[in-house]
Amino acid sequence: MFRLSCLFAVSVLTPLTFAQIPDIAVNNPSQLRGQVKRLASSIEQPGDLGKRAHTNLQMWVPPQGKFQRAVQAAAGSPPVPGYFFETPASIACVYQLVNRITPGCNPNVVTQNPSGGGGAIAIVDAYDNPTAQADLDAFSQQFGLPHTTVQVVFAQGTQPQQDPTGGWEIEESLDVQWAHAMAPNAKIYLVEAADPGFENLFGAVALASNLVASAGGGEVSISWGASEFAEETQVDAFFTTPGVVYVASSGDSAGTSYPSTSPYVVSAGGTSISRDNMSGQFLLENTWQDAGGGPSLVEPRPNFQNSIRQMVGKWRATPDLSFDANPASGVWVFDSNAALGTGWYVVGGTSVSAPSLSGIINSAGSFRISSQAENVEIYRNLDNSRAFRDITYGSCGLNVGNFAAPSWDFCTGVGSTQTLRGK
């Protein structure tokens, strides 16, 4: 792992804070029940408003602890056989990102990964993940992905401390691994802010932007966020570097989250992938009730949303498009976590959406001049079934008062990605 040291001036869920829980071997996974846990790093605290961000992570945890890594049957297979959680190949199948679509897209059967990517994707997170490269290597080996070198950059000039809860470390592993999974040929930067304070995170965004622009263009992935605040328009300029598309998670609770609401980012929402409990066959994609979305409380409607003005009124609306984020249909992530233990995790939340959609947009190869240009293309393809899957089943939002509907909606935006078109 190549590290650069750079200075830039400028639902009720149980928090997951336990350490060293026992491994379990899976004999009959379909009979096991687990529970969803929200990590401590994903809980907004009093006093954070306008000052500090949180991750958008949730985990599906088996009843007796964490997963025990099993012997891999073939390249691309899940690390624990029998479960139907998502792999790079199963996601590529469901979203038609590869040329060979296997009926049902069973994660235990499909092995063809995405193969695109170019330029750069910069991940911006807080704290340090000292094993980011080793964990990416383990992930890539498990799923048959090519090796790549993560270039780690310390945004404030010195190596940050580690998050004592382990949450930001999981976040960084998730972001790096799934950006690489969706765009295996892109250069990956991991820009680490000293802490989740806005001053340091926005400084890291500026540094990440310059790295991506210097690499010939690409994406900056932002999986963190916070409740909207009155002064947010004053920091929107951090998302305007030419040649960079910014992708930000829409949040894991009802309502809106900044910077997802900025008109200068692509807002990444969440869906649920439904599979047959016995066969693992893909059934349909529907809403994830916990996904963030709604009209901004601060940001005016940008021009690229004029086509949906009757639904959103005068305010910027989120999300723009979506990706599987339900932890019950979560993705595999490997992490050598000092607080939570080393091993495989099933992770959900819109923290999955931002890096994954950054990779898909990267693989599409358009490398647009800005997020607004990217959103113009996304909304131009609204209702294009060859570009997006229109999610028409499910609900979301405060009081579960928003419903999936034909065309754009507050739960999933234009829908989820289908092929690389329209990006």
N, C-alpha and C positions, 0 to 999 in steps of 0.2 A: 504494500500500500504506500503510495507516494504522498507525502504530506508537505504542504506549503504553509509557511507561517507569514500571514499578510496582515497589515494594519489598515483599518478603515475608520476614519473619524466620522464620525456621524452617530325512559322507563326506569324505575329505581333499580340501580345496579350496584353490586358490592364493589368497593374499590379494591384493586388487586395490589396488595402490598406484601404478601407473604413471600418467604424465601425457602429455597431448597425443599420443595414438595416432592414426594416420591414419584419415581417413574412407574408406569403401568404397562403391562403387555396386553395387547388387544387380541382376544380370541374370537369374539363375536361382536364386532363393532355396532352392528345394526341394533343390538339390544341395549347398548349403553345410553345413558342420559347424561348430558352435561349441563353447564350453566354459563350464562354470559356474565362477564365481569368487566367493569369499567376500570381502567387503570387510574391510579392517583394523579398522574400527570394530565389526565383529561378532564379533571374536575376544576371548574372555574371557582376561584376563591373570592370572598369578599375583599374589596380593595383592588382587584385586578383590572377593573374597568378602565380602559384607555391606557393601561400601563403594562399589561403582561398577557401573554398568549398561553394557550393550552393545546395539547395534542387532541386528535380526534380518533382515539383508539378504543376498541373493545375487543375482548377475547372470548372465544368459546373454550371452556376448560372441562376436561373429562372429570368424572365424579371422584376419582381417586388421586388426582394430581395431574402432572404433565405427561406428555407423550414420551414413550420410549422409542428411539429410532430403531427401525427394523432393517433387515438386509434388503437392499434394493433389487427388485426383480429385473428391471430393465431401465435404461436411461429414459427419464421422463416420468417414471412411476412415483406415486406419493411416498413419503418417507414412512408412513404407517399404512399398511394395506387395509382395504375394506371400507375405510371412510370415503365419503363423497365430497370432501372439501376441495377447493379449486387449486389446480396446478397451472403453470404457464400454458401448457398444452390444452387443458380443458377450457381455459378462458379463451385461448386462440380459436378453439373450435366453436364455442358458443357465440363468439362475436365475429366469426368468419374472417379471421385475420390470416388464415393459411389457405392454401389451395386444395387441401384434402380435408373435407368435412366428414367426420365419422358420425353416423346416426347416433343420437343420444349423447355424444360428447362425454362419455363416462370418464372421470378422472383416472380410474384404474386401468383404462384401455388406451386412451389417446396419448400420443407421444410427440406429435409434430408441434414445435414451438414457432413463434414468430421469428422472422429472420431479417428484419429491416433495421433502419436506424442510421443516423449520421449526425454530423455536427456535435452538439453537446446538450446534456441535461444537467442542470445544477440543482442539487437538493439543498434546501436551507432548513436547518434544524438548530436546536439549542443543545448545549453540553457536548461532551465528547463520547464517541463510541470507539474505543481503542481496538476493537476486533472487527471493525466494519469490513475490512478486506478479507480476513479469514472466514467470516460468516458468509460473505458473498461467494467465496470460493466453494464452501460447503453446499450452499444453495444451488450454484451453477452445476456442480458435479452431480448432485442428486437429480436434477431435472434435465441434464444434457445440454446446458447452455454454454456458449463459448466463454473462455476466461476474459476478463477485462480488469484493468487496474483502476481502482478508485483513487482519484486525486483529492486528498483531504486538505482543506484550507481552514486555518484558524482566523476567523473574521476580525477579531480584535488583537491579533498578533501573537498571542500565547495560547498554549493548549488549554482548553476549558477543563473544568472539573467534570466528573461523571455525575449524572443525576442519581441521587441516593435511592430513589424509588424504582429505578430501572425502566421507567416508562419512555423517556426520551431516547434511551438506547434501543428499545424495541422499535420506536418510531423510525430511527435512522436506518436500522436494518431493513425494515419493511420498505422504506422509500427507495433505498439503493437497489434492493433486490428486485422489486417489481418495476421500477423504471428500466432496469437492465433486461428484465424478462420480456417486456413489451418492445424494447428497442435495443437488441443485443449488440448492434454495431455503433451505437452512440457513445461518445466519451462521457464519463460520469464524474462530476464533481460533487463532493460533499462539503458544504460550507457550514462550519460549526460556529454558532454564536456563543458567547460566554455564558449566557443564561437566557431565559424566555422573556426578558424585558423587551419592550418594543424598541427602545433605542438601539440595543445590540442586534435584535433580529432584523430591523430595517437596514442597519448598516451591513449586515450579512447579505440581505437581498441586493443592495447596491453592488457589493463586491461580486456576488454570483452573476448579476446582470452583465458586468464587464467581462467576466470570464467567458460567458456564453457568447456574447457579441464578438469577442476576439477569436473564438473558435469557429466563426462562420455562421453563427445563429443557432437557435434551438429553443429550449424551454427552461424556465425556472419553476420548480415544483415546491408548493407551499402546502403542507398538510396540517398546519396549525391555524388557529384563529381565536377570536374572542368576540364577545358581545359588541354590537356597534356602539360607537361613541360620537359625540357631536363634532369633534375635531378631525374625524377620519379623512375628510376630503383634503386636509392639509398634508397628508402623507401619501396621497394617491400618486404623486409624482415619482415615487420609488418604483412604480410599475410601468414606466414609459421609455425604457432604454430601447432604441431602435434595433430591430433584429431579434428581439426576445419576446416569446409568448409566455405569459405567466398563468399557471394553473393552480387554483386554490380550493381547498376542501370547503364544502358548504356547511359543515358542522354536523354534529350528532345529536341534536335536540331540536325541538320545534322552534321555528323562527330563523332569523338571519345571523350571519357571522361575518366579521371583517377579518381579512381582506377579500373574502369571497364576494362581497357586495360591491367592491370597487368596479367601476365601468372599464377599468384597464386590466382586468383579469378574466380568465375563463373560469366560471364557477362549476366545480365538480361535485355533483350530487351522488346519491346512493340508491341502489336497487337491491332486490333479493332475487337470487337464482333458485328456482324451485326444481327439485329432483325427486324422482320416485324413490321412496325409502328403501325399497328392496333391490331394485335394479341399478339405481344411480343414473337412470336416463334423465336427460334434461326435459322438463315439462313446459315451463314458461318462465318469463321474467316479469316480476311485479314490483310494486313499491317496497321500500323499507320504511316502516312507520317512523323510525327515529331520525331519518335523514333531515338535515336542515334545508330550509327553503322558505321563500316568501318575498314580499315587497320590502325593499330597504326602508329604514326609518330616516335615512340621511341622504343617500345618493339619488340624484335624478335619473330618469329613464334615459339610457343612451340611444343613439339613433339606430343601432343594430336591433333594438327591440321594438321598433315602431310597428312591426307587423303583428305584435301581440298587445298593442296599447289598450285594446278594449278589455283585456284580462288583467293587466298590471297597472293601469292608470299612469300616473306621472312619475312613478318611482322605479328605479332599477330593480329587477326581479331576479331571483335565483331559484334553482340552479340553471346553468345553460345546457349541460348534458350530464349523463350519469354513468355509473359503473357499479358492479356488484360490491356492496359494502356491508351487507347484513352479516354479523359474526356467525350466525347459524348457517350461512353459506360462505364462510370465510375462506381466506387464502392461507397457504402454508408460508411460514417465515422461519428462518433459522437464526438464533441469536445466542451468543455466549454472554449471558447476562449475569453480572456480579450480584444483583439484588434478587433476581427471580430464578436463577439457575440456567445452565446451558442446555439447549435442546430445541426441539421443534414446537412452534406455536401456531394456533389457528387464529388469525387476526381479522377483524372487521373494522367498520367505521369508515367515514369518508376520508380518513388518512390513507386508505387503500386506493381511493378514487384518484386523488391528485397525481401521485407518481405514475400510476398505470395509464391514465389518460395522457399525461405528459409523454410517456413512451409511445403511445398510439399516434398522437399528433406528430411526434417526431418521425415515426416510421412512415407516415403518410407522405413525408418528403417535401411539403410545400414551403416550409420555413418562412412563414409570413412575417411581415415587418413589425407587427404588433399584435397584442391580444385582441384589440378591437378589429383588426383585419381578420383574425382567426374567427372571431364571433360573427362577423359579417358572412363568412363562408358557412358557418354552422347554421345560422338562421336562414340563409338562402336555400339550404337543403332541408328546412323544416318540412315534414311530411314526405320526404324522399325515403322510401323504405329500403332503398339500396345503400343508404348512408346511415340511417338510424332506425332502431327498433322502437316504435311508438309503444310506450307502456300505458296500457288502458285498464289495468286491474290493480286495485289497492287504494290506500289512503295514507295520509300523513298530516303533520302539522298540529298546531295547538288545538286541543279538544278533538283531534283527529278530524278536523273540519275541511281539509283539502282532499280532493279525490283525483286519481288518475283519470285522464280523459283523452280522447283523440286529439292529436296535435300537441301543442305545448301545455304543460301544467306545472304547478308549484311543487309537485312531488319529485319529478324527474326531468324537468325542462323539456328539451326536444326528444328525450328518450336516451337509450343507450346506444353505443356505437355498433354499427354493422359494416364490416369491411373497413378499408381505409379511405373510402370516399367521403367527401363532405368535410374533410378536416384540413 
